[in-house]
Amino acid sequence: MRHALLSDIHANLEALDGCLEHARGQGVDAYAFLGDFVGYGADAAAVVDRVRDYAARGAVAIKGNHDDALERPAGYFNDQARAALAWARETLDAGQRAFLAGLPMIVRDGPVCYVHASADRPERWTYVDSAPTAAKCVTEANATYTFCGHVHDQRLYFETPQGRMSPFAPTSGMPIPLSSRRRWLAVVGSVGQPRDRRTAAAYALYDDERREITFFRVPYDAHAAADKIRRAGLPGALAHRVELGI
């Protein structure tokens, strides 16, 4: 089966729909949504509805820290992020909020582990942004393949013969073979708010039969998403980030 791995959508409906359309064109059979469906953007309700619909048809859906903060406000968010979360609380209905509140923080499925941040105490929302944090994550995941988000850049970590985790920067559209004789951790990037000064949405595709992963960047109408943020009265800096990929 071919699995689309989508994370950090952040209420960006244009980016999500662009990735879903691209995934369908790749012949995807299954979907995993790795959290942070709300925050930063202006389309929280529509994005949650999309994810909930896919989850009802069997997709994996994981809770992210922004989703969790709707019910348990966290002090580490800046003013812009808090404004977007307040907007989400106002615009989501009870059913949408209940769906987010009921999501798991980690799902294990055979050789695969899905998590938003790190499998090492996922409720602490640790960023997997280095070889040591990747090593802790895969150890606690206890899986051959671990897929996560939270970090908005795309990265692939692989286990060396010495048992260490080593990072690799993937190229969009280039399949990477995943030997089952070592452990792997893929940070799939952000659908709704990439931060590498490129506006194209990011997601990944995992093929469990061919044992390979392909990272993708998908162009979408970032200006339309930014205009929605402005029209919602959210901080202009949030629109600016979407338009510039920062």
C-alpha positions in Angstrom: 0.0 0.0 0.0 1.0 3.6 -0.6 0.5 5.8 2.5 0.3 9.6 2.3 1.9 11.2 5.4 0.6 14.7 6.1 1.4 16.9 9.1 1.2 20.4 10.4 -1.6 21.5 8.2 -2.3 24.5 10.4 -5.7 25.5 9.1 -4.4 26.0 5.6 -7.1 24.5 3.4 -5.5 25.4 0.1 -2.3 23.6 1.0 -4.1 20.6 2.3 -6.3 20.2 -0.8 -3.3 20.6 -3.0 -1.5 17.8 -1.2 -4.5 15.5 -1.2 -5.0 16.1 -5.0 -1.3 15.3 -5.6 -1.5 12.2 -3.4 -4.5 10.9 -5.4 -2.5 11.4 -8.5 0.3 9.2 -7.0 -2.2 6.3 -6.5 -2.2 6.6 -2.7 -4.2 3.9 -0.9 -4.1 5.1 2.7 -3.6 8.3 4.7 -2.0 9.3 8.0 -2.5 12.8 9.4 0.2 13.5 12.0 -1.4 16.4 13.9 -1.5 20.2 14.2 -4.7 20.6 12.1 -5.4 24.0 13.7 -3.3 27.1 14.5 -1.8 29.9 12.4 -4.3 29.7 9.5 -7.9 30.7 9.1 -9.6 27.5 7.9 -9.6 25.4 11.1 -13.1 24.1 10.7 -12.8 23.1 7.1 -9.4 21.4 7.7 -10.8 19.5 10.7 -13.7 18.4 8.6 -11.4 17.1 5.9 -9.3 15.1 8.4 -12.4 13.8 10.3 -13.9 12.6 7.0 -10.7 10.7 6.1 -10.4 9.3 9.6 -14.0 8.0 9.3 -12.8 6.0 6.3 -9.9 4.5 8.1 -7.1 7.1 8.0 -4.8 7.4 10.9 -5.1 10.8 12.7 -2.8 11.9 15.5 -3.1 14.8 17.9 -0.6 17.7 17.7 0.3 20.3 20.2 -1.8 23.0 18.6 -4.8 20.6 18.6 -4.1 19.8 22.3 -3.9 23.5 23.2 -7.5 24.0 22.3 -8.5 22.2 25.4 -5.4 22.7 27.5 -3.9 26.1 26.8 -0.1 26.1 26.9 2.1 28.9 28.0 4.8 28.4 25.3 2.8 29.9 22.4 3.6 33.4 21.2 0.9 36.1 20.8 0.4 35.3 17.1 -0.1 31.6 17.8 -2.5 32.3 20.7 -4.6 34.6 18.5 -5.0 31.8 15.9 -5.9 29.3 18.5 -8.5 31.7 19.9 -9.9 32.0 16.4 -10.1 28.2 16.1 -11.9 28.0 19.5 -14.5 30.5 18.1 -15.0 28.8 14.8 -14.9 25.1 15.6 -18.2 23.5 16.7 -18.6 21.1 19.6 -18.2 18.0 17.3 -15.1 19.2 15.7 -13.5 20.0 19.1 -14.5 16.7 20.4 -12.9 14.9 17.4 -9.6 16.7 18.1 -9.8 16.1 21.9 -10.3 12.4 21.3 -7.3 11.9 19.0 -4.4 9.7 20.2 -0.9 11.1 20.6 0.8 8.0 19.2 -0.3 5.0 17.0 1.7 1.8 16.4 0.8 -0.4 13.5 3.1 -3.4 13.0 6.5 -2.1 11.9 5.3 1.5 11.8 4.9 4.2 14.5 3.0 7.4 13.9 3.4 10.4 16.2 3.3 14.2 16.0 6.4 15.1 17.9 8.6 12.4 19.5 7.7 8.9 20.6 9.8 9.7 23.6 7.1 11.1 25.9 4.9 12.5 23.1 3.0 14.7 25.5 6.2 16.8 26.0 6.1 17.9 22.3 9.9 17.4 21.8 11.3 18.5 18.5 13.1 15.7 16.6 15.7 18.1 15.1 19.0 16.3 15.8 20.5 12.8 15.8 20.3 12.5 19.6 16.5 13.4 19.6 16.0 11.0 16.7 17.7 8.2 18.6 15.5 8.7 21.6 12.4 8.8 19.4 13.1 5.6 17.5 14.1 3.8 20.7 10.7 4.6 22.3 8.8 4.0 19.1 10.1 0.4 19.0 9.4 0.3 15.3 11.3 -0.1 12.1 9.7 3.0 10.5 8.7 6.1 12.5 6.8 9.0 11.0 6.4 12.3 12.7 5.9 16.0 12.1 6.2 19.0 14.5 9.5 20.1 12.9 8.3 22.0 9.7 11.3 20.9 7.6 11.7 17.6 5.9 14.3 15.2 7.1 15.1 11.5 7.1 17.1 9.8 9.8 18.6 6.4 9.4 20.3 4.0 11.7 24.0 3.5 11.0 25.8 0.1 11.5 27.2 1.6 14.7 23.6 2.1 16.0 23.6 5.9 15.7 21.0 7.9 13.9 22.2 10.0 10.9 20.3 12.8 9.1 19.6 13.0 5.4 18.1 15.9 3.5 15.7 14.4 0.9 15.1 15.7 -2.6 11.5 16.2 -3.6 10.1 13.5 -5.8 13.1 11.1 -5.4 12.2 7.7 -3.9 14.5 6.6 -1.1 14.8 2.8 -0.4 14.1 1.9 3.3 15.9 -1.3 4.3 14.1 -3.3 6.9 17.4 -4.2 8.5 17.8 -0.7 10.0 15.5 1.8 11.7 14.2 4.9 10.0 12.6 8.1 11.2 11.0 10.4 8.7 10.1 14.0 9.6 7.5 14.6 6.8 7.5 18.4 6.9 4.6 20.9 7.0 1.6 21.0 4.7 0.4 24.4 5.8 3.4 26.3 6.9 6.8 25.3 5.4 9.7 27.4 6.9 12.5 27.0 4.4 11.6 30.1 2.4 9.7 28.0 -0.1 5.9 28.3 -0.1 5.2 24.8 -1.6 3.4 22.5 0.8 5.3 19.5 2.1 4.2 15.9 2.6 5.6 12.4 2.1 4.5 9.1 0.6 5.5 5.7 2.1 5.2 2.6 0.0 5.2 -0.4 2.3 5.5 -3.0 -0.5 8.4 -1.4 -2.3 9.9 -0.2 1.1 10.6 3.3 0.0 9.6 6.8 0.9 9.3 9.8 -1.3 9.1 13.4 -0.1 7.2 15.9 -2.1 6.7 19.7 -2.4 3.4 20.8 -3.9 2.8 24.3 -5.2 -0.5 25.8 -4.1 -2.2 29.3 -3.9 -0.4 30.6 -0.8 -1.7 34.1 -1.5 -5.3 32.9 -1.2 -4.5 31.3 2.2 -2.8 34.5 3.3 -5.8 36.6 2.3 -8.1 34.5 4.4 -5.8 35.0 7.4 -6.1 38.8 6.9 -9.8 38.8 6.4 -10.2 36.8 9.6 -8.5 39.6 11.5 -5.6 37.4 12.5 -2.1 38.9 12.9 -0.7 40.0 9.6 2.6 38.3 10.4 0.8 34.9 10.0 -0.2 35.8 6.5 3.3 37.0 5.8 4.8 33.7 6.9 2.5 31.7 4.6 3.3 34.0 1.6 7.1 33.7 2.1 7.5 30.3 3.6 9.2 31.4 6.8 
